[in-house]
Amino acid sequence: MTYSLRFGGPVRDLSATDFKGSGTASGCSLGAPTGSGASWSLTSIGCGQGTVVMSLRAGAVVDSVANRGPATQVNAPTLVIDRAAPTSSPPRVRLRAGVALASASPPTALLATLTWAGRDTGGAGIAGYDVRRSVDGSGFADLAFGIPGAALAVALTPGHAYRFEVRARDRAGNVGGWIAGSTARAALTQEASSAIRYHRTWRTAQNGYHVAGAARNAIMPGASATYTFTGRGIAWVTTLGPDRGVARLYLDETLVAIVDTNASALAFRAVAWARTWAWSGTHTLKLVVAGTAGHARVDLDAFEILR
């Protein structure tokens, strides 16, 4: 590493003994300063990992009229030497809520977030991450590079298998190894699926804006739709609008959310609620209509499943 030195005017009598290094890095060796006039440079080699503070002693140089300076020791900013590659955890896929499916076609992609964690023991800090993706067992291909945070929005088309891998880069230029997450498969369960058990009256509405052109709806308090599935994620796709109301969601017989689908304008294929686990398992989701006064209707367009 090389330090650049600038003085207020021409100086002389600068030597390696005028400098000293401190900090936690070991093995540093200073070369003789080079330059002339007001511009000089100093090179240090062999430093191990850690911190280095380079100091110029008081009275080290003489100017053109024989004045000695500086009056006191001058310290350069602390330099962190990082020779350790950063690491990252296996990336995980989570289904997203608060978004809408882009298309009414059943193969439309499910929206998800890829998350991971990074660590840099060398001290320079994480600069960014690179992400690659494998589809249906193919080789990993570049997806995104230089992501500043530990998250990336991804899309999963039903009927395909996805696997992601990530690596970290630190501010010292060290690059970590690739680490892959588990395989993720997405599916859409339509409202007409025989796996969904309906209680009380649910009507079918045909509309080209719904996924696959149809959705079911209910207005009666206590009307319910129950779905048992095996996977590591589920999301409820519905319709928002002025006449839509509240639903209570029970997961494995425990109330987990009260979702209000009322909105000032119609919004189809809205993902109103999502839950993702670290591991796959068998769960039961029950959607119960609250019967909100004046706007009771609740739609079931589809369930997203992550396996």
C-alpha positions in Angstrom: 0.0 0.0 0.0 1.2 3.5 -0.8 0.6 6.7 1.2 0.6 10.0 -0.7 2.0 13.0 1.3 1.4 16.6 0.5 3.0 19.5 2.3 2.2 23.2 2.2 5.5 23.9 0.4 8.8 22.2 -0.6 10.4 20.2 2.1 13.6 18.1 2.5 15.3 15.7 5.0 12.4 13.1 4.8 13.5 9.5 5.6 11.9 6.2 6.6 12.9 6.7 10.2 10.6 9.7 10.3 7.6 7.4 10.1 6.2 4.7 12.4 3.3 2.4 12.1 0.9 1.2 14.8 -2.2 -0.9 14.9 -3.1 -4.6 15.0 -1.6 -5.6 11.6 1.8 -7.3 11.9 4.8 -7.7 9.5 4.6 -4.2 8.0 7.9 -3.0 6.4 8.4 0.6 5.4 10.3 1.7 2.3 12.2 4.9 1.9 10.0 7.9 1.0 10.3 9.1 -2.5 9.4 12.4 -4.1 10.5 16.0 -4.0 9.2 19.5 -3.2 5.7 19.3 -1.6 4.8 15.9 -3.0 6.1 12.6 -1.5 5.0 9.0 -1.2 5.7 6.2 1.2 5.2 2.4 0.5 4.5 -0.2 3.2 4.6 -3.9 2.3 4.1 -7.2 4.1 1.3 -6.1 6.4 -0.9 -8.9 7.8 -4.6 -8.6 8.4 -5.7 -5.9 10.9 -5.4 -2.1 11.2 -2.6 0.2 10.4 -2.0 3.8 11.5 0.9 5.6 9.8 2.4 8.5 11.7 4.9 11.3 10.8 7.0 12.4 13.8 7.1 16.0 14.9 10.0 18.0 13.4 10.7 15.5 10.6 11.1 17.8 7.7 12.7 21.2 6.9 11.2 23.8 4.6 13.0 26.2 2.2 13.7 28.7 5.0 15.0 26.1 7.5 11.8 25.8 9.6 11.2 22.3 11.0 7.8 20.7 11.1 5.3 19.5 11.7 4.9 20.9 15.2 3.3 17.7 16.5 3.0 14.1 15.3 0.6 13.7 12.3 -1.4 10.5 12.0 -3.0 9.2 8.8 -6.5 7.8 8.9 -6.7 4.3 10.2 -6.4 1.8 7.4 -8.1 -1.6 7.6 -6.2 -4.5 5.9 -8.7 -7.3 5.1 -7.3 -10.5 3.6 -10.3 -12.7 4.6 -12.9 -13.6 2.1 -16.5 -12.8 3.2 -19.1 -15.5 3.7 -22.8 -15.8 3.1 -25.6 -18.1 4.3 -27.6 -20.2 1.9 -30.3 -18.1 0.3 -33.9 -18.7 1.1 -37.1 -18.0 -0.9 -40.1 -16.3 0.7 -43.5 -15.7 -0.9 -44.4 -12.0 -1.0 -47.6 -10.3 0.1 -48.7 -6.8 -0.9 -48.1 -7.5 -4.5 -50.3 -8.6 -7.4 -49.8 -11.4 -9.9 -48.9 -9.9 -13.3 -51.2 -12.1 -15.4 -54.5 -14.0 -15.2 -52.9 -16.9 -17.0 -52.4 -19.9 -14.7 -48.6 -20.2 -15.5 -48.1 -16.6 -14.3 -45.1 -16.3 -12.1 -45.4 -16.1 -8.3 -43.5 -13.2 -6.7 -41.0 -14.0 -4.0 -38.0 -12.5 -2.2 -34.7 -14.2 -2.0 -32.9 -13.5 1.3 -29.6 -14.4 2.9 -27.0 -13.1 5.4 -23.4 -12.1 4.9 -20.4 -11.8 7.2 -17.0 -10.3 6.8 -14.5 -11.2 9.5 -11.7 -9.2 7.9 -13.2 -5.8 8.9 -13.6 -4.1 5.6 -17.3 -4.7 5.4 -19.6 -6.2 2.8 -19.6 -4.3 -0.5 -22.3 -6.3 -2.3 -23.5 -9.7 -3.4 -23.7 -11.7 -6.6 -26.6 -14.1 -7.3 -26.9 -17.0 -9.8 -29.9 -19.2 -10.6 -30.5 -22.7 -11.8 -33.8 -23.6 -13.5 -35.0 -27.2 -13.7 -31.6 -28.6 -12.8 -29.7 -26.7 -15.4 -26.3 -25.1 -14.7 -26.2 -21.9 -12.6 -26.5 -18.7 -14.7 -25.8 -15.1 -13.7 -28.9 -13.4 -12.3 -27.7 -10.2 -10.6 -24.3 -8.8 -9.6 -23.3 -6.1 -7.1 -26.5 -6.1 -5.1 -25.9 -3.8 -2.1 -28.3 -5.5 0.3 -29.0 -9.1 1.3 -32.3 -9.5 -0.6 -33.5 -9.8 -4.2 -37.0 -9.9 -5.7 -37.5 -13.1 -7.9 -40.3 -14.7 -9.8 -41.1 -18.4 -9.8 -43.2 -19.8 -12.6 -45.4 -22.8 -11.5 -44.2 -26.1 -12.9 -40.5 -25.3 -12.7 -37.8 -25.9 -10.1 -35.5 -23.2 -9.0 -32.2 -23.1 -7.1 -30.3 -20.0 -6.2 -26.7 -19.4 -5.0 -25.0 -16.3 -3.7 -21.6 -15.0 -2.9 -20.3 -11.9 -1.1 -17.7 -9.3 -2.0 -16.1 -7.0 0.6 -14.8 -3.5 0.3 -11.2 -4.8 0.2 -11.9 -6.7 -3.1 -12.1 -10.2 -1.5 -14.7 -12.5 -3.0 -16.3 -15.3 -1.1 -17.3 -18.7 -2.5 -20.7 -19.5 -3.9 -23.2 -21.1 -1.6 -26.5 -22.5 -2.8 -29.9 -22.8 -1.2 -32.4 -25.6 -1.5 -34.6 -26.2 -4.5 -37.9 -24.3 -4.6 -41.0 -25.3 -6.6 -44.0 -23.0 -7.1 -47.6 -24.0 -7.7 -51.0 -22.3 -8.0 -54.1 -24.0 -6.5 -57.2 -22.7 -8.2 -60.4 -21.9 -6.4 -62.1 -24.9 -8.1 -59.6 -27.4 -6.7 -61.2 -30.4 -5.0 -58.6 -30.0 -2.2 -60.4 -26.9 -1.0 -63.4 -27.6 1.3 -66.0 -24.8 1.3 -68.5 -24.3 4.1 -71.7 -22.3 3.6 -72.4 -20.5 0.3 -69.6 -19.6 -2.0 -70.5 -18.3 -5.5 -68.3 -18.6 -8.6 -67.6 -15.3 -10.5 -66.3 -15.5 -14.1 -64.0 -12.7 -15.0 -61.0 -12.5 -17.3 -59.1 -10.6 -14.6 -59.1 -13.5 -12.2 -56.5 -16.2 -12.3 -57.7 -18.7 -14.9 -60.8 -16.6 -15.4 -62.7 -17.4 -12.2 -62.8 -16.9 -8.4 -65.2 -17.8 -5.6 -66.7 -15.3 -3.2 -68.8 -15.4 0.0 -70.6 -12.7 2.1 -72.1 -14.8 4.9 -70.4 -14.5 8.3 -68.7 -17.7 9.1 -68.4 -18.9 5.5 -65.1 -20.6 5.2 -62.6 -22.2 2.8 -60.2 -24.8 4.2 -57.1 -26.1 2.4 -54.6 -28.7 3.6 -51.3 -28.6 1.8 -47.7 -29.8 2.0 -45.0 -27.2 1.4 -42.9 -24.5 3.0 -45.0 -21.5 1.9 -48.5 -20.4 1.1 -50.1 -17.2 0.0 -53.7 -16.1 -0.5 -54.6 -14.5 -3.8 -57.8 -12.4 -3.7 -59.5 -9.3 -5.0 -59.4 -5.9 -3.3 -62.3 -3.4 -3.8 -64.9 -1.1 -2.3 -67.3 -3.9 -1.6 -64.8 -6.3 -0.2 -64.4 -7.0 3.5 -62.5 -8.8 6.3 -61.4 -12.4 6.5 -59.8 -14.2 9.4 -57.0 -16.6 8.6 -56.4 -19.7 10.8 -53.2 -21.7 10.3 -53.3 -25.1 11.9 -56.3 -24.0 14.0 -54.5 -20.8 15.2 -55.6 -17.3 14.2 -52.6 -15.8 12.4 -54.1 -12.8 10.6 -57.1 -10.6 10.2 -57.0 -9.3 6.6 -59.1 -6.4 5.3 -59.6 -6.6 1.5 -61.5 -3.3 1.3 -59.9 -0.8 -1.0 -61.0 2.4 -2.9 -60.6 0.7 -6.3 -60.7 -2.8 -7.7 -57.4 -4.6 -7.7 -57.4 -8.2 -9.1 -55.0 -11.0 -8.3 -53.8 -9.3 -5.1 -51.6 -11.4 -2.8 -53.1 -10.3 0.5 -51.3 -12.6 2.9 -48.3 -14.9 2.8 -46.4 -17.2 5.1 -43.1 -19.1 4.5 -41.3 -21.6 6.7 -37.7 -22.8 6.7 -38.8 -26.4 6.2 -41.6 -28.2 4.3 -44.5 -29.6 6.3 -48.2 -30.3 6.1 -50.4 -27.4 7.2 -54.1 -26.4 7.1 -55.1 -22.9 6.2 -58.7 -21.8 6.9 -60.1 -18.6 5.6 -63.3 -17.4 7.4 -65.5 -14.5 6.2 -66.1 -11.9 8.9 -69.2 -10.5 7.3 -68.2 -6.8 7.4 -71.2 -4.6 7.5 -71.8 -2.8 4.2 -68.9 -4.6 2.4 -68.8 -8.2 3.4 -67.6 -9.9 0.2 -64.4 -11.9 0.4 -62.9 -13.5 -2.8 -60.8 -16.6 -3.1 -59.0 -16.5 -6.4 -56.1 -19.0 -5.8 -53.6 -20.2 -3.3 -49.9 -19.9 -4.0 -47.8 -22.8 -2.8 -44.0 -23.0 -2.3 -42.5 -26.5 -2.1 
